[in-house]
Amino acid sequence: MIQIGLTGWGDHDDLYPTGTKANQKLSVYGSHFPVVEMDSSFYAVQPTDRMTRWAAETPDSFSFLVKAYQGMTGHTRGKQPYFKTIDAMYEALHASIQPLREAGKLKAVLFQYPPWFDCTRENVAVLRDTKKRMGEVPSVLEFRHQSWFTPDFRKQTLAFMREEGWIHSVCDEPQAGPGSVPIVPLATDGNLTVVRLHGRNISGWNQSSAPNWREVRYLYRYNEQELTEWRDRLLELEQQSREVCVIFNNNSGGDAAANAKQLMTMLGMDPKPFPPRKPPEEDNGPEQLELF
């Protein structure tokens, strides 16, 4: 089974009829796609009442890929402003996702490590500790440093993930130096493989110091040939895992939803069409006072 979704549900304007309120968007999103990556959880562990509400606003078959809090993946560089201990941080995460687990709507928790998290003994120990803390919760691992997939370590990295129970996040991203990984279309778990499509904007990939980096990093639209190549890879991955979850993250320019529906069509799915966009009202100037 292949499921396709997007990162977040608030920014995909093409999905929503004119006038859709922010608190209505998740429900509308759920009528288009069966899965979503929750990115708000990266910035703060979400309260349980919010998770309960989001679970209630989506169809029974819907699921969430929850992105792990940034303090767990080293993006905060050791600083933990909201948690006194690592134990407390993980306890908060487990409590946060419990409503999704009870509703049968937790796909997995995604641990995306930063570009400076390279292949070292110390970091291998970090991954072992993290997986132990997650217990039986399905956990997805994504690297951003190419050292994990060099010819010397690729086989060992994949074997380690299988042994420890990590689900592989297969990435499509610009090949822009050490802070990017190649496409490695291999499963490490028989139940689930995640594919995250970040676009191929090489010039914007390593511009995290720029003030507008969020607006340009994922600015990319996949063409038909690139999506055809991914269709074929997904069909091969489907032979390795019971489920393949595809997430489009190329939304700096609003391209993710269109690309996702295009790929769904290529796979023989029948995506829901975009709603018609209401044209802006014409400005006829100030209303004239009728005297007669």
RAWOSUL-V522150 format. One record per residue. N is the residue number from 1. RES is the residue in one small letter. SS is DSSP state (h for helix, s for strand, l for the rest). OMEGA is omega in whole degrees, -180 to 180 (none if undefined). Layout:
[[N/RES/SS/OMEGA] [N/RES/SS/OMEGA]]
This chain:
[[1/m/l/177] [2/i/s/175] [3/q/s/-175] [4/i/s/179] [5/g/s/-174] [6/l/s/173] [7/t/s/180] [8/g/l/179] [9/w/l/-175] [10/g/l/-168] [11/d/l/-174] [12/h/l/-172] [13/d/h/-178] [14/d/h/-175] [15/l/h/-166] [16/y/l/174] [17/p/l/179] [18/t/l/179] [19/g/l/178] [20/t/l/-180] [21/k/l/-177] [22/a/h/-178] [23/n/h/177] [24/q/h/-170] [25/k/h/-179] [26/l/h/179] [27/s/h/179] [28/v/h/178] [29/y/h/-178] [30/g/l/175] [31/s/l/-180] [32/h/l/-174] [33/f/l/-177] [34/p/l/-176] [35/v/s/176] [36/v/s/171] [37/e/s/179] [38/m/s/-178] [39/d/l/179] [40/s/h/-180] [41/s/h/176] [42/f/h/-176] [43/y/h/178] [44/a/l/174] [45/v/l/-172] [46/q/l/179] [47/p/l/-175] [48/t/h/-179] [49/d/h/177] [50/r/h/178] [51/m/h/178] [52/t/h/180] [53/r/h/-180] [54/w/h/177] [55/a/h/-178] [56/a/h/-176] [57/e/l/-175] [58/t/l/-179] [59/p/l/-178] [60/d/l/-177] [61/s/l/-176] [62/f/l/178] [63/s/s/-178] [64/f/s/167] [65/l/s/-172] [66/v/s/179] [67/k/s/-176] [68/a/l/179] [69/y/l/-174] [70/q/h/177] [71/g/h/-179] [72/m/h/-176] [73/t/l/175] [74/g/l/179] [75/h/l/179] [76/t/l/178] [77/r/l/174] [78/g/l/-180] [79/k/l/179] [80/q/l/-174] [81/p/l/-174] [82/y/l/-177] [83/f/l/-178] [84/k/l/-178] [85/t/l/176] [86/i/h/178] [87/d/h/-179] [88/a/h/-180] [89/m/h/-180] [90/y/h/175] [91/e/h/179] [92/a/h/179] [93/l/h/-179] [94/h/h/178] [95/a/h/-178] [96/s/h/-175] [97/i/h/-176] [98/q/h/177] [99/p/h/178] [100/l/h/179] [101/r/h/-179] [102/e/h/179] [103/a/l/-177] [104/g/l/-175] [105/k/l/175] [106/l/s/175] [107/k/s/-179] [108/a/s/172] [109/v/s/-176] [110/l/s/174] [111/f/s/178] [112/q/s/-177] [113/y/l/-173] [114/p/l/-177] [115/p/l/-179] [116/w/l/178] [117/f/l/-173] [118/d/l/-175] [119/c/l/178] [120/t/l/177] [121/r/h/-180] [122/e/h/-178] [123/n/h/172] [124/v/h/177] [125/a/h/177] [126/v/h/-179] [127/l/h/177] [128/r/h/-180] [129/d/h/-180] [130/t/h/-179] [131/k/h/178] [132/k/h/-180] [133/r/h/-179] [134/m/h/177] [135/g/l/-176] [136/e/l/180] [137/v/l/177] [138/p/l/-173] [139/s/s/-175] [140/v/s/-177] [141/l/s/177] [142/e/s/178] [143/f/l/173] [144/r/l/176] [145/h/l/-170] [146/q/h/-178] [147/s/h/180] [148/w/h/-176] [149/f/h/171] [150/t/l/180] [151/p/l/-178] [152/d/l/-172] [153/f/l/-176] [154/r/h/-178] [155/k/h/-180] [156/q/h/179] [157/t/h/-179] [158/l/h/178] [159/a/h/177] [160/f/h/-180] [161/m/h/179] [162/r/h/-178] [163/e/h/-176] [164/e/h/179] [165/g/l/177] [166/w/l/173] [167/i/s/-176] [168/h/s/169] [169/s/s/179] [170/v/s/-173] [171/c/s/166] [172/d/s/-178] [173/e/l/-180] [174/p/l/174] [175/q/l/-169] [176/a/l/176] [177/g/l/-174] [178/p/l/-177] [179/g/l/176] [180/s/l/-178] [181/v/l/178] [182/p/l/173] [183/i/l/179] [184/v/l/-172] [185/p/l/-180] [186/l/l/180] [187/a/l/172] [188/t/l/-178] [189/d/l/-177] [190/g/l/-178] [191/n/l/-172] [192/l/s/167] [193/t/s/178] [194/v/s/175] [195/v/s/180] [196/r/s/-175] [197/l/s/-174] [198/h/l/-174] [199/g/l/-176] [200/r/l/-180] [201/n/l/-175] [202/i/h/-175] [203/s/h/-178] [204/g/h/-171] [205/w/h/-175] [206/n/l/-177] [207/q/l/-176] [208/s/l/178] [209/s/l/-180] [210/a/l/-177] [211/p/l/-178] [212/n/l/-173] [213/w/h/179] [214/r/h/-178] [215/e/h/-174] [216/v/h/-173] [217/r/l/-177] [218/y/l/179] [219/l/l/-177] [220/y/l/175] [221/r/l/179] [222/y/l/178] [223/n/l/-174] [224/e/h/-180] [225/q/h/180] [226/e/h/178] [227/l/h/176] [228/t/h/177] [229/e/h/180] [230/w/h/175] [231/r/h/-179] [232/d/h/178] [233/r/h/-179] [234/l/h/179] [235/l/h/176] [236/e/h/178] [237/l/h/179] [238/e/l/176] [239/q/l/-178] [240/q/l/-179] [241/s/l/178] [242/r/l/-179] [243/e/s/174] [244/v/s/-179] [245/c/s/-176] [246/v/s/180] [247/i/s/175] [248/f/s/-178] [249/n/l/-177] [250/n/l/-171] [251/n/l/177] [252/s/l/179] [253/g/l/179] [254/g/l/-175] [255/d/l/-171] [256/a/h/-176] [257/a/h/-180] [258/a/h/178] [259/n/h/180] [260/a/h/180] [261/k/h/177] [262/q/h/179] [263/l/h/177] [264/m/h/178] [265/t/h/179] [266/m/h/-179] [267/l/l/178] [268/g/l/175] [269/m/l/-178] [270/d/l/-175] [271/p/l/176] [272/k/l/-179] [273/p/l/174] [274/f/l/176] [275/p/l/177] [276/p/l/179] [277/r/l/179] [278/k/l/-179] [279/p/l/178] [280/p/l/-179] [281/e/l/180] [282/e/l/179] [283/d/l/-179] [284/n/l/179] [285/g/l/-179] [286/p/l/-180] [287/e/l/-179] [288/q/l/178] [289/l/l/-179] [290/e/l/180] [291/l/l/-176] [292/f/l/none]]
